[in-house]
Amino acid sequence: MVKKPAADVLRDLSQQSNVAVHSSAALVGSVDAAAADDDKERKEKELDALRRKPALQPLPAGVTGGSVQLTPWDVLHALGRAIALSRRGAGRGLAEHWGALKYNQALTGGSDSFMKLSAEGRDTADYYKALQSGELGIGFALALAQHFLSRQYPDHVVSIVPADTALRAGWALTSKDKGPRLGYRYRPQFFAEVWKPGEPSRAFPIACKGNHGNAATSHGQLASASAHVEAVHIGAWDETPCLVFSTELPLDGPLTVHALHSKGRGGWLSSAEHSPIRSLDAPLEEENHFPGIQPPAEGDKTPSPEPGFHVTPERYDWFRHVLARTAAAGLTAFAGDGEATAPYLSTRQGQRRFSGIAHAATGSVQDAQHTLLDISFVGTDHVFRLNRTRVEAFSGVDATLFDHLAHGRMEQYRTEVYARRSAWPRARWDRKWGGPVSIQPDGSVLAMRLLTG
């Protein structure tokens, strides 16, 4: 296979394409059938049936119209932000911080076509199918989740938070965590927090998967995802809204994101009546909640708790604090500043991993600064070879916003992000910089360019 010139790769990364989105009543029926088949198989193996999110529904027709337009660089930015707080071992540089860049040649498309795997992506899939489909599935799912929620809540900001990191602030997830452990492997991968300064925010559990198979494989993945999102209840029993995704990445055609959601009156995170709202500038308080979701009483009987994590009303304000501080930690980690990240995390969330780190990708403090689309950003960079040509990737945060985060001014950060939510440039290429640029409403940026000389 002839390698593309690096300049062409960078151009392709900024090229907008249509991404097919499948969300219909027929999909709901197929997922229900896949869940029934799985339950039957589990029964034959003498395993308990899974508790799944009931009443999944198609996304509103007006939200996607059957497709959304994204660039490959948008998808990689969403993936890069999602894994900034990853706990995948000690090799934090390329293995975590820049993990999204291994897919910089995996996707192709055009403004008049649908996005699909490139020849490079198909070749890679032969060796790393599960890793590629899983990680690209995260990128597409989170990009679509932000698209969907931003249209459902146009006067709010959407933040994506890794669920494991957030839940660790209140529960022990593994045998290494101190506290009562659940021992239940089903839980969402992310939360989307929809927020507006001075008002209660709303949290949506998200489960996302990917595959190189077909629609039937995605039906099974969505059935599994429905068990993952059901493992977190925020408020009353089965009233927590959620989103589930499965991205189908075939080797011989356009990719399709299969998506469903559930409605509900829950998910709102308000402070208790007559209680002051907790300042987001205050340090995070780690708690030790006993795991379990309490079903409603049946007459005078109180059923035993179901496996999972229950954010009950007295925990609303605390969990809003957790989501906001964890989102801030993800931003500062994406900018490469371990010292700024550590104060936003609790011990069980991995605070020590970001304290005193010397690695350039996660422990440096403002080691790179660039002006992109006439905005000053601070962050960290990585130089590597792309098809024998040296290129530079830069990840960072708007300099003013980063200064607020680095000095613990979380409330001020959110106030300014909210005020600027519709003012970020929409251009996907910066001529002065010389490469693709993606800016998200949270103030983060991902950019790449050729290095000359």
N, C-alpha and C positions, 0 to 999 in steps of 0.2 A: 504494500500500500504506500503510495507516494504521500509524503507529509506535506501539509499546506505550509506556505510561508507564514511566519508568525504574524505579520501584518494582516493577512487575510483572516487568521483566527480571531484577532482582536476585533476586526470589523464584524465578523459573524456573531460575536458575543453581544454586540449592541443592536443586532437586527431583530426587530419586532416580528413575532410570529403568532399565529392563532394556536391556542391550546384547547383541544376538544374537552368539553365538560359534559359528562353524562349524569343526569339526576332526574329520575322520573318515577312514576308509580310502578312501572314495570321493574325498575331496579329494586324498589322496595320489596316487591314480590319475590324476586330472585334471591335477595339477601335473606328474607324470611325462610325460603325453601332451603338455602344453604345452612342456615342455623338449625333447622329441623333435622337435616341430614347429619349434622355434627352432633346434635344431641342424641340421635339414635345410635351413632357410632360410639359415643361416650357411654351410653347405657349398656351396650354390648360388651364394653370393656370394664363394666362395673365402676365407672367414674360418675361423679355427680354432674348433672346438667349445669351449664353455666348460666348465671344470671345476666341477662343482656338488657341493654337500653330498649324499653318498649316504644312503640309508636314512632319509629324513624320515618322521616318524610323527605320528599324531594326539596331541593332548594327552590325558592321562589323563581318563577320563570323569568322575571324581569331582571334578575341579578346577573345572570351570565349569558342568557340567550343562546345557550349551547356551546359557547366558547368564550374565552378571554384572551386578550393580547398581552404577551409577556416577551421579554428578551431572555436568552439563556443567562445573561449577566444578572437579571433580576432574580432568577431562580437560585443561582449560586450565592448571591447576597443573602437571600432568605435562609439558605442552608448554612452559610458561614456564621450568621448571627445565632442560629439555633444551636450550634455545637460549641459556642464560645466558652461555655461552662462545663464542657464534657468532662467526664471522669474516666477517660480511656487510657489511663496509664501515665508513665513518667515522660514519654517522648512528646512533650507538649508543643514543640515547634510545628513541623510539617504535619505530624500525626493528628493534631487537633486544630490549632489556630488556623492553618491554611488548608485544612482537609478538603474544603469545597473546590479548591483549584485543580484537583486531579480530574475534574469533569469539564475543564475549559474547552475541550474539543469533542465532548460527548453528544452535543445537541446541535441540530441544524433545522433550518426552516426558512421562512421569508414572509413578507407582509401579505402575500397572496397565497400562502400555503399554511399547512399545519405543522407544528413542531414534531420532530421525531428524532430517534437516535441517528447520529452520523455514522459513517463507516468506522471512524475511530471508536465511537461508543459501542457499536455492535461488536467490534473486535475485542474491546475491553470486557464486554459482557461475557464472552466465552470463558474468562478466567475468574471474574469477580461478580458473578450474577447477583448473588444475594446482597452483597455490599452496595453495588451500584444501584440496584432497584430500590433498596431500602433508603439510601441517602437521597437519591433524586426524588423519591416519593415524599420525603420530608420537605424538600425545597418547593416542589409543586404544591403540596398540600398547604403549607404555610402561606405561600404567595396567594393562593386562592382564598384561604381563610381571611386574610387581611382584606382582600378585594371584597368579599362577601360582607364582612362585618362593617367595613368602612361605609358601605352603601346602606346597610341596615341602621347604622348609627352615624349619620353624616356630621353631627356636631360633637363627636367624640374622637379620641385617639385610641388606636389598637396596639397593645404591647403583647409580644409573644414571650412566654416564660417556660423554661423546661420544667416539666411536672416533677420529676424526681428531686431536683434541687429544691423546688418550692415545698414539697411535702416533707422533706427532711427537716424543715424548720420545726415541725410539730410531731413527726412520727419516725420511728426507726424502720428503715426499709430492708436492711440486710443484717446479717449476724454481726457485722463490724460496727453497726450503729448502736449506741447505748440507748436503752429504753425498751418498752414492750414491743415486740416485733409481730407483725401480722402473718408473715409467711404466705402471702397471696401474691402471685406474680402478675395478676392483671391490674393495670392502672394506665391512665392516659399518658401520652408522651409529652404533651404540652398543655398549657392553659393560654387562652387569649383573654387578656384583661382589657375591657372596653371602659375607658375612663374619661372624666372631665373634672378639672380642678374644682374642689368644694362640694362635689356631689358623690354619692355612692357609686362605686364601679360595679361592673358585672363580669363574672368569670365564666368562661366556656371551656370545659375539658375537650381536648382534641386527641384523636387517635388516627395515625396515618401509616399506611403501608405501601409497598410497591412490589411489582412483579414483572417478569419477562414472559408471562404466559398469555392468558386471554381473559375475556370478560368473566368466564366461569371462575377463574382463579380470583379475580377481584371480588366476586360475590362472596366467596369464602373468607377473604380477608376482611371485608366489611362486616360479616357476621362475627368474626373474631374481634374486630375493633369495637363492636357494640358492647362486648363484655368489658373491654378496657375502660371505656368512658363511664360505664355504669358503676365502676369501682370508686368514684368520687361523687358524693352528694353534697351540694351546697344549699342548705335549707331543708325544706320538706321532702319527704320520700318521693322519689321519681319526678321531681319538678325542676331538675337541673338541665338547662339547655346544653347541647353539645354538637360537635361536628365530627364526622368520620369520613376518611378518604382512603381510596386505593388507586394508585397510579399504575396504569397498564402501559408498559414500555415494550411493545413488540419489536422484534428484530426486522420486521419487513413492512412496517406501516406507521402511520401517525400514532403518537401516544394519546391516551385518554385518561383524564382524571375522573374517577367515579366518586360521587360525593352525595352524602345525605346529612340531615341534621334532625335534631329533636327540639321541639318547643318546650316551654315550661315556665312557670312563674318564679323559679328559683334562680340562683346564681348571683343575686344582688348582695353586695357587701357593704352594709351600713353599720354605723356604730349603734350600740344599745341606746334605748330611749333615755334621754337626760344625761348621757355620758358624752364627754368631750371627744371629738374626733382625734385619733392619734396622729401626731405630726410625723410625716414621712422622713423628716430630718433625724428623728430619734433612732438610736441603734435598735436592731432587730432583737426581739426577745424570743429565744428558743424555748419551746415548750415540749412536754412529753404527754401527748394524748394517747389514750388507749385506743387501738384501732377497732373499727367496727362501725357499721351503719345501722342505726336503730329504726326498724320498720314501725309504722303506726300501730297503736294498740288495737286489739281485736276484742271489743267488748271490755271486760274487766281483766283481760289477759295481755301481758306485754311480751311480744315475741322476742326470741333471742336475736342479738345483733347479727347482721349479715357481714361477710368479709368486705372490707373496704375502708374508706376514709370519709368521715362525716364532719363537715364544717357546719356546726350548729350556730344558732343566732348569737350566742355569747362570744363566738370566735370570729364573727364577720369582720370586725374592724382589725383584729389581729391578722387575719388572712389577707385582707387588702394591703396591710403593711408588708406582709411577706412577699406578695406578688410584686409590689412596686419596688421594694429594695432588691429583690432578685433580678428584676428586669434591669435595674441600674447596674448591678454587678455584671450582667451580660454585656452591657454597653461598654463599660470600662475595660472588661476583659477583651472585647473585640478591638478596642483601641490599643491593646497591648500593655496596659498598666496594672500590674498585679498589686501594687501598693494602694491604688485607688479602689481596686476591686474588693480586697479583703474586708474592709469595714462594713460592706453591705451584706456580708454573709455571716451566718452563725458557724459555730465549730463543726456541727454535724453536716452542714451544707458544704464544707470544704474550705473554710477560711484559711486553714494552714497551707493549703496548696498554693495560695496566692500571696502568702507572706514571705518576704525575703527571697523571692524567686530571681534568679540571675539570667534566665533564658531571655533572649532578645524578643521573642514573640509574645511573651506573657508577663515579663517582669520589668520591662523598660518603662520609663516615664517620659512621655512625649519625645520619643527618640526620632520622630519624623513629623514634618509639618509641610502641608501642601495647600495651595489655593486651587480649588476645583470648582468650575462653573461660577467663579467670582466669590466663592465662600472659603474662608480659612478653616482647615481641618487639622487636628492633631491626631497622631496615632502611631502605627508601626508599619514597617515595610518588609518585603521579602523579595530577594532577587534570585531568579533561577533561569534555566534555559528552556525555552519553548521551541521545539524543533530546531535546535542548534543556535537559536537567537536569544540573547539575554533580554529578559523582561523584568519589570518591577511591578509587584502588586502592593497596594496600599490599603489598609483598613483603618478607619478612624471615626471620630465624632467631631461635629462642629465645635470649633475652639471655645466659643463662649459657653456652650452647653456643657462641654467637658470640664471647663473650669468650675462650673457649679457642682458637677458630680464629684470632682476630685476634692472639693472642699466641703462635701457633705450637705450641699444646698439642694436637696432633693425636691423640696416644694418649689423653689425658684426654677429649677430645671423643668418641672412639669408645667408651670405657668407659662414659661417661654415657649416650650414645645407646642403647647396647645395654641398659643397665639400665632405660631408660624406654621400650623399644620397644613395650610393650603398654599403656602408661599414658596415651598421648595421647588427648585428648577425641575423641569420635566425632561430636559435634554438627556440623551443617553450617550453622548460623545462630547468630549471636551477637546477642541482643536489645540488649545494652548498646552494642555497636558499631553495630548496625543494618544488617547485611548478611551475605552469604554468607562463610563462612570454610572454608578447606581447610588442614589440618595434615598433613604427611607424617611418617613415622617418622624421617626424617633431621633433624627439627627445623625444617624450613622451613614458611612459612605464606604463603598468598595470600588476601587479603580485599578486599572492596569495599563501599562504602556511599554513600548519598546525602549531599550536603552541603547544609545548610540555612542560610538567612540570607544 
